């Protein structure tokens, strides 16, 4: 599938990839949108956010409810 992505991207196509597997997303995405409970909570350019930042934004509500830091 990654070879297909490369071929399509080289032809100027855009690809929307929905995944919770961060290493894959981090490697493939030019732009990353973080959603929580169906709402957009953050947008990042190519590798401008760490895995920890992204996870924190995606899970912030759970952390708040469990008493963790925001």
N, CA, C and O atoms as a Tinker XYZ file with bonds, in Angstrom:
   280  protein
     1  N      0.824000   -1.197000    0.000000    73     2
     2  CA     0.000000    0.000000    0.000000    64     1     3
     3  C      0.873000    1.268000    0.000000    63     2     4     5
     4  O      0.492000    2.280000   -0.588000    81     3
     5  N      2.031000    1.213000    0.654000    73     3     6
     6  CA     2.906000    2.389000    0.701000    64     5     7
     7  C      3.476000    2.716000   -0.679000    63     6     8     9
     8  O      3.679000    3.883000   -1.015000    81     7
     9  N      3.728000    1.695000   -1.457000    73     7    10
    10  CA     4.204000    1.912000   -2.824000    64     9    11
    11  C      3.116000    2.614000   -3.643000    63    10    12    13
    12  O      3.413000    3.508000   -4.437000    81    11
    13  N      1.871000    2.211000   -3.451000    73    11    14
    14  CA     0.748000    2.864000   -4.125000    64    13    15
    15  C      0.638000    4.319000   -3.691000    63    14    16    17
    16  O      0.426000    5.200000   -4.524000    81    15
    17  N      0.780000    4.578000   -2.392000    73    15    18
    18  CA     0.770000    5.962000   -1.897000    64    17    19
    19  C      1.838000    6.791000   -2.601000    63    18    20    21
    20  O      1.566000    7.900000   -3.061000    81    19
    21  N      3.044000    6.258000   -2.683000    73    19    22
    22  CA     4.152000    6.984000   -3.321000    64    21    23
    23  C      3.848000    7.291000   -4.778000    63    22    24    25
    24  O      4.115000    8.395000   -5.254000    81    23
    25  N      3.294000    6.322000   -5.481000    73    23    26
    26  CA     2.949000    6.520000   -6.887000    64    25    27
    27  C      1.898000    7.609000   -7.040000    63    26    28    29
    28  O      2.039000    8.504000   -7.874000    81    27
    29  N      0.856000    7.532000   -6.244000    73    27    30
    30  CA    -0.219000    8.527000   -6.326000    64    29    31
    31  C      0.276000    9.919000   -5.955000    63    30    32    33
    32  O     -0.070000   10.899000   -6.615000    81    31
    33  N      1.078000   10.008000   -4.910000    73    31    34
    34  CA     1.602000   11.310000   -4.487000    64    33    35
    35  C      2.510000   11.921000   -5.545000    63    34    36    37
    36  O      2.492000   13.133000   -5.756000    81    35
    37  N      3.302000   11.090000   -6.208000    73    35    38
    38  CA     4.192000   11.605000   -7.251000    64    37    39
    39  C      3.410000   12.149000   -8.443000    63    38    40    41
    40  O      3.932000   12.946000   -9.223000    81    39
    41  N      2.155000   11.716000   -8.581000    73    39    42
    42  CA     1.292000   12.210000   -9.657000    64    41    43
    43  C      0.430000   13.382000   -9.205000    63    42    44    45
    44  O     -0.431000   13.853000   -9.949000    81    43
    45  N      0.668000   13.853000   -7.971000    73    43    46
    46  CA    -0.048000   15.026000   -7.480000    64    45    47
    47  C     -1.347000   14.738000   -6.757000    63    46    48    49
    48  O     -2.093000   15.664000   -6.440000    81    47
    49  N     -1.631000   13.482000   -6.491000    73    47    50
    50  CA    -2.866000   13.132000   -5.789000    64    49    51
    51  C     -2.742000   13.451000   -4.305000    63    50    52    53
    52  O     -1.643000   13.470000   -3.751000    81    51
    53  N     -3.855000   13.694000   -3.688000    73    51    54
    54  CA    -3.907000   13.843000   -2.236000    64    53    55
    55  C     -4.458000   12.565000   -1.634000    63    54    56    57
    56  O     -5.296000   11.896000   -2.239000    81    55
    57  N     -3.997000   12.231000   -0.460000    73    55    58
    58  CA    -4.448000   11.011000    0.210000    64    57    59
    59  C     -4.891000   11.372000    1.614000    63    58    60    61
    60  O     -4.190000   12.078000    2.338000    81    59
    61  N     -6.052000   10.885000    1.988000    73    59    62
    62  CA    -6.517000   11.031000    3.367000    64    61    63
    63  C     -6.304000    9.686000    4.042000    63    62    64    65
    64  O     -6.886000    8.679000    3.639000    81    63
    65  N     -5.477000    9.678000    5.058000    73    63    66
    66  CA    -5.156000    8.459000    5.795000    64    65    67
    67  C     -5.705000    8.605000    7.203000    63    66    68    69
    68  O     -5.357000    9.542000    7.922000    81    67
    69  N     -6.554000    7.687000    7.587000    73    67    70
    70  CA    -7.105000    7.696000    8.941000    64    69    71
    71  C     -6.479000    6.524000    9.679000    63    70    72    73
    72  O     -6.649000    5.366000    9.296000    81    71
    73  N     -5.757000    6.840000   10.736000    73    71    74
    74  CA    -5.041000    5.798000   11.459000    64    73    75
    75  C     -4.779000    6.238000   12.890000    63    74    76    77
    76  O     -4.599000    7.425000   13.164000    81    75
    77  N     -4.760000    5.287000   13.783000    73    75    78
    78  CA    -4.361000    5.575000   15.163000    64    77    79
    79  C     -2.939000    5.070000   15.426000    63    78    80    81
    80  O     -2.439000    5.172000   16.547000    81    79
    81  N     -2.299000    4.534000   14.404000    73    79    82
    82  CA    -0.936000    4.030000   14.530000    64    81    83
    83  C      0.027000    5.174000   14.225000    63    82    84    85
    84  O      0.347000    5.427000   13.064000    81    83
    85  N      0.484000    5.860000   15.260000    73    83    86
    86  CA     1.252000    7.089000   15.100000    64    85    87
    87  C      2.548000    6.948000   14.307000    63    86    88    89
    88  O      2.845000    7.842000   13.514000    81    87
    89  N      3.331000    5.898000   14.464000    73    87    90
    90  CA     4.550000    5.813000   13.652000    64    89    91
    91  C      4.253000    5.860000   12.149000    63    90    92    93
    92  O      4.987000    6.489000   11.387000    81    91
    93  N      3.191000    5.202000   11.735000    73    91    94
    94  CA     2.789000    5.206000   10.330000    64    93    95
    95  C      2.364000    6.607000    9.890000    63    94    96    97
    96  O      2.805000    7.095000    8.849000    81    95
    97  N      1.525000    7.238000   10.669000    73    95    98
    98  CA     1.040000    8.579000   10.343000    64    97    99
    99  C      2.200000    9.559000   10.303000    63    98   100   101
   100  O      2.309000   10.367000    9.381000    81    99
   101  N      3.056000    9.484000   11.294000    73    99   102
   102  CA     4.179000   10.415000   11.403000    64   101   103
   103  C      5.121000   10.283000   10.206000    63   102   104   105
   104  O      5.697000   11.271000    9.751000    81   103
   105  N      5.271000    9.070000    9.707000    73   103   106
   106  CA     6.165000    8.827000    8.573000    64   105   107
   107  C      5.554000    9.272000    7.245000    63   106   108   109
   108  O      6.279000    9.731000    6.362000    81   107
   109  N      4.244000    9.146000    7.088000    73   107   110
   110  CA     3.609000    9.363000    5.789000    64   109   111
   111  C      2.979000   10.735000    5.595000    63   110   112   113
   112  O      2.876000   11.208000    4.463000    81   111
   113  N      2.560000   11.375000    6.663000    73   111   114
   114  CA     1.727000   12.577000    6.526000    64   113   115
   115  C      2.531000   13.849000    6.293000    63   114   116   117
   116  O      3.584000   14.053000    6.897000    81   115
   117  N      2.020000   14.699000    5.411000    73   115   118
   118  CA     2.548000   16.055000    5.245000    64   117   119
   119  C      1.864000   16.999000    6.229000    63   118   120   121
   120  O      2.478000   17.922000    6.765000    81   119
   121  N      0.594000   16.746000    6.448000    73   119   122
   122  CA    -0.202000   17.522000    7.399000    64   121   123
   123  C     -0.951000   16.539000    8.276000    63   122   124   125
   124  O     -1.477000   15.538000    7.789000    81   123
   125  N     -0.998000   16.818000    9.549000    73   123   126
   126  CA    -1.640000   15.929000   10.510000    64   125   127
   127  C     -2.727000   16.696000   11.247000    63   126   128   129
   128  O     -2.474000   17.752000   11.826000    81   127
   129  N     -3.934000   16.154000   11.218000    73   127   130
   130  CA    -5.046000   16.741000   11.959000    64   129   131
   131  C     -5.370000   15.799000   13.111000    63   130   132   133
   132  O     -5.515000   14.593000   12.907000    81   131
   133  N     -5.483000   16.335000   14.307000    73   131   134
   134  CA    -5.808000   15.542000   15.488000    64   133   135
   135  C     -7.273000   15.793000   15.829000    63   134   136   137
   136  O     -7.693000   16.933000   16.026000    81   135
   137  N     -8.034000   14.719000   15.895000    73   135   138
   138  CA    -9.443000   14.805000   16.255000    64   137   139
   139  C     -9.661000   14.138000   17.604000    63   138   140   141
   140  O     -9.006000   13.148000   17.930000    81   139
   141  N    -10.572000   14.680000   18.373000    73   139   142
   142  CA   -10.985000   14.075000   19.638000    64   141   143
   143  C    -12.494000   14.164000   19.694000    63   142   144   145
   144  O    -13.069000   15.249000   19.606000    81   143
   145  N    -13.136000   13.008000   19.841000    73   143   146
   146  CA   -14.599000   12.926000   19.913000    64   145   147
   147  C    -15.258000   13.614000   18.717000    63   146   148   149
   148  O    -16.266000   14.306000   18.864000    81   147
   149  N    -14.675000   13.414000   17.531000    73   147   150
   150  CA   -15.244000   13.939000   16.306000    64   149   151
   151  C    -14.980000   15.405000   16.020000    63   150   152   153
   152  O    -15.503000   15.947000   15.047000    81   151
   153  N    -14.178000   16.055000   16.850000    73   151   154
   154  CA   -13.879000   17.478000   16.662000    64   153   155
   155  C    -12.385000   17.671000   16.428000    63   154   156   157
   156  O    -11.548000   17.018000   17.053000    81   155
   157  N    -12.074000   18.584000   15.512000    73   155   158
   158  CA   -10.686000   18.919000   15.229000    64   157   159
   159  C    -10.107000   19.692000   16.409000    63   158   160   161
   160  O    -10.642000   20.732000   16.792000    81   159
   161  N     -9.015000   19.188000   16.987000    73   159   162
   162  CA    -8.404000   19.859000   18.143000    64   161   163
   163  C     -7.017000   20.408000   17.848000    63   162   164   165
   164  O     -6.509000   21.232000   18.609000    81   163
   165  N     -6.382000   19.963000   16.742000    73   163   166
   166  CA    -5.050000   20.475000   16.409000    64   165   167
   167  C     -4.700000   20.124000   14.970000    63   166   168   169
   168  O     -5.186000   19.137000   14.417000    81   167
   169  N     -3.853000   20.947000   14.381000    73   167   170
   170  CA    -3.308000   20.700000   13.050000    64   169   171
   171  C     -1.806000   20.948000   13.107000    63   170   172   173
   172  O     -1.351000   21.945000   13.668000    81   171
   173  N     -1.051000   20.039000   12.527000    73   171   174
   174  CA     0.406000   20.138000   12.537000    64   173   175
   175  C      0.942000   19.967000   11.125000    63   174   176   177
   176  O      0.392000   19.201000   10.333000    81   175
   177  N      2.012000   20.677000   10.813000    73   175   178
   178  CA     2.725000   20.487000    9.559000    64   177   179
   179  C      3.627000   19.276000    9.671000    63   178   180   181
   180  O      3.660000   18.600000   10.699000    81   179
   181  N      4.353000   19.013000    8.606000    73   179   182
   182  CA     5.220000   17.842000    8.523000    64   181   183
   183  C      6.188000   17.779000    9.698000    63   182   184   185
   184  O      7.081000   18.616000    9.822000    81   183
   185  N      6.008000   16.800000   10.542000    73   183   186
   186  CA     6.879000   16.506000   11.689000    64   185   187
   187  C      7.150000   17.709000   12.592000    63   186   188   189
   188  O      8.263000   17.874000   13.092000    81   187
   189  N      6.140000   18.544000   12.801000    73   187   190
   190  CA     6.322000   19.692000   13.691000    64   189   191
   191  C      5.879000   19.397000   15.114000    63   190   192   193
   192  O      6.095000   20.216000   16.008000    81   191
   193  N      5.271000   18.257000   15.339000    73   191   194
   194  CA     4.826000   17.888000   16.685000    64   193   195
   195  C      5.397000   16.521000   17.038000    63   194   196   197
   196  O      5.551000   15.656000   16.177000    81   195
   197  N      5.703000   16.344000   18.303000    73   195   198
   198  CA     6.212000   15.047000   18.755000    64   197   199
   199  C      5.052000   14.069000   18.933000    63   198   200   201
   200  O      3.888000   14.466000   18.993000    81   199
   201  N      5.391000   12.798000   19.015000    73   199   202
   202  CA     4.368000   11.785000   19.282000    64   201   203
   203  C      3.658000   12.102000   20.592000    63   202   204   205
   204  O      2.445000   11.922000   20.704000    81   203
   205  N      4.409000   12.573000   21.579000    73   203   206
   206  CA     3.832000   12.897000   22.884000    64   205   207
   207  C      2.831000   14.044000   22.773000    63   206   208   209
   208  O      1.775000   14.010000   23.404000    81   207
   209  N      3.161000   15.067000   21.967000    73   207   210
   210  CA     2.234000   16.182000   21.758000    64   209   211
   211  C      0.928000   15.690000   21.142000    63   210   212   213
   212  O     -0.159000   16.046000   21.595000    81   211
   213  N      1.051000   14.878000   20.116000    73   211   214
   214  CA    -0.123000   14.378000   19.400000    64   213   215
   215  C     -0.982000   13.520000   20.318000    63   214   216   217
   216  O     -2.201000   13.686000   20.366000    81   215
   217  N     -0.356000   12.610000   21.041000    73   215   218
   218  CA    -1.109000   11.772000   21.980000    64   217   219
   219  C     -1.777000   12.612000   23.056000    63   218   220   221
   220  O     -2.924000   12.358000   23.424000    81   219
   221  N     -1.070000   13.602000   23.557000    73   219   222
   222  CA    -1.641000   14.477000   24.577000    64   221   223
   223  C     -2.872000   15.197000   24.076000    63   222   224   225
   224  O     -3.852000   15.335000   24.807000    81   223
   225  N     -2.834000   15.657000   22.836000    73   223   226
   226  CA    -3.990000   16.351000   22.267000    64   225   227
   227  C     -5.144000   15.386000   22.017000    63   226   228   229
   228  O     -6.303000   15.737000   22.241000    81   227
   229  N     -4.845000   14.196000   21.564000    73   227   230
   230  CA    -5.888000   13.219000   21.275000    64   229   231
   231  C     -6.533000   12.679000   22.544000    63   230   232   233
   232  O     -7.713000   12.328000   22.537000    81   231
   233  N     -5.771000   12.609000   23.633000    73   231   234
   234  CA    -6.265000   11.990000   24.863000    64   233   235
   235  C     -6.519000   12.982000   25.986000    63   234   236   237
   236  O     -6.759000   12.564000   27.119000    81   235
   237  N     -6.476000   14.256000   25.719000    73   235   238
   238  CA    -6.573000   15.279000   26.769000    64   237   239
   239  C     -7.791000   15.104000   27.651000    63   238   240   241
   240  O     -7.694000   15.263000   28.867000    81   239
   241  N     -8.934000   14.781000   27.072000    73   239   242
   242  CA   -10.153000   14.638000   27.862000    64   241   243
   243  C    -10.035000   13.492000   28.852000    63   242   244   245
   244  O    -10.463000   13.618000   30.000000    81   243
   245  N     -9.464000   12.382000   28.426000    73   243   246
   246  CA    -9.277000   11.246000   29.325000    64   245   247
   247  C     -8.344000   11.623000   30.468000    63   246   248   249
   248  O     -8.579000   11.245000   31.616000    81   247
   249  N     -7.286000   12.369000   30.157000    73   247   250
   250  CA    -6.344000   12.784000   31.190000    64   249   251
   251  C     -7.020000   13.710000   32.190000    63   250   252   253
   252  O     -6.786000   13.602000   33.394000    81   251
   253  N     -7.863000   14.627000   31.698000    73   251   254
   254  CA    -8.552000   15.553000   32.591000    64   253   255
   255  C     -9.466000   14.790000   33.543000    63   254   256   257
   256  O     -9.503000   15.084000   34.738000    81   255
   257  N    -10.210000   13.804000   33.015000    73   255   258
   258  CA   -11.141000   13.047000   33.844000    64   257   259
   259  C    -10.416000   12.187000   34.875000    63   258   260   261
   260  O    -10.930000   11.955000   35.970000    81   259
   261  N     -9.212000   11.711000   34.520000    73   259   262
   262  CA    -8.484000   10.846000   35.441000    64   261   263
   263  C     -7.567000   11.631000   36.374000    63   262   264   265
   264  O     -6.832000   11.045000   37.169000    81   263
   265  N     -7.614000   12.955000   36.276000    73   263   266
   266  CA    -6.821000   13.778000   37.172000    64   265   267
   267  C     -5.440000   14.100000   36.665000    63   266   268   269
   268  O     -4.652000   14.719000   37.379000    81   267
   269  N     -5.118000   13.687000   35.424000    73   267   270
   270  CA    -3.811000   13.982000   34.850000    64   269   271
   271  C     -3.706000   15.430000   34.420000    63   270   272   273
   272  O     -4.693000   16.165000   34.412000    81   271
   273  N     -2.499000   15.830000   34.065000    73   271   274
   274  CA    -2.287000   17.200000   33.616000    64   273   275
   275  C     -2.767000   17.368000   32.190000    63   274   276   277
   276  O     -2.729000   16.429000   31.396000    81   275
   277  N     -3.215000   18.557000   31.874000    73   275   278
   278  CA    -3.709000   18.859000   30.545000    64   277   279
   279  C     -2.570000   19.186000   29.628000    63   278   280
   280  O     -2.788000   19.472000   28.451000    81   279
